[in-house]
């Protein structure tokens, strides 16, 4: 099957590497021959004011690399440190599309507005829906860190 794009980008913190992250990455590899994965640096994460602690960059990177190896994607992927919301997306000819979740779609729209301002063509935006947990609310790192659900979206029973 021919891929739709030569190169696509996806970005995130990828903390508590969960089913939603895997779904996002699988979509990126489905549509792109090459996938550039922007992984938020520890410095960038601090600026985001997340409502929970975040694992260190190297730990999050190790989970990503393990996922890539397990799926045979290592040769088709490149993990890049992400220091801001844009990463490589404002570079000319680098990528053709960006794969985002519904939650991060506004960032993709902002990226295209900035590309337009710079005289670059817009990126195709591929949006996946948030992956639901057992109780139908989206799986998120915040919910995992709060102890509500596990990485697969199963509810954690409180004792």
C-alpha positions, -999 to +999 in steps of 0.1 A: +000+000+000+014+034-010+017+059+018-001+092+014+028+114+025+066+112+022+071+127+057+048+136+085+053+150+120+038+142+153+046+158+186+040+155+223+052+149+258+045+111+255+044+108+293+029+076+308+031+062+273-005+050+268-030+036+243-038+071+230-002+077+222+002+044+204-030+051+183-016+085+173+018+071+163+002+042+144-019+067+124+013+087+116+030+055+103-001+046+084-001+078+064+036+087+063+067+069+049+089+088+074+077+101+108+094+129+127+084+126+163+089+158+183+094+148+220+090+177+244+122+185+263+121+187+301+125+225+298+095+228+274+074+206+297+082+230+326+068+259+306+035+240+299+025+240+336+011+205+335-011+196+365+012+167+374+048+156+374+063+144+341+089+116+336+123+128+324+130+132+287+153+102+285+127+079+301+099+091+278+123+087+248+131+051+259+093+042+258+091+057+223+121+038+211+108+006+225+074+011+207+093+018+174+114-013+178+084-035+186+065-023+155+095-024+131+093+014+127+128+024+139+142+029+104+111+051+094+112+073+125+133+101+139+128+114+175+137+151+178+138+172+209+108+197+209+116+230+226+085+249+215+051+241+199+065+243+163+096+221+162+104+213+125+070+223+113+081+257+102+110+244+080+105+245+043+101+211+026+107+191+058+072+175+061+039+175+043+015+167+071+010+167+108-009+141+128-026+153+159-053+143+184-086+163+186-072+179+218-041+192+200-057+202+167-057+239+177-019+237+178-018+223+142-041+252+131-017+277+148+013+260+130-004+265+096-012+301+104+025+306+112+035+288+080+013+311+060+028+341+076+063+328+066+051+321+030+051+283+034+023+261+021+000+247+048+005+212+061-022+186+058-037+181+092-047+145+101-068+145+133-076+114+153-103+113+179-092+109+215-091+073+226-118+066+251-112+048+284-135+022+299-159+049+312-158+067+278-139+097+289-106+102+269-074+085+280-050+111+292-017+112+311-034+135+337-060+108+344-033+081+346-012+103+370-043+109+392-048+072+395-082+071+377-072+048+349-043+027+337-024+032+304-049+010+286-079+031+298-091+006+324-107+022+355-086+017+386-108+005+415-103+025+446-100+004+477 
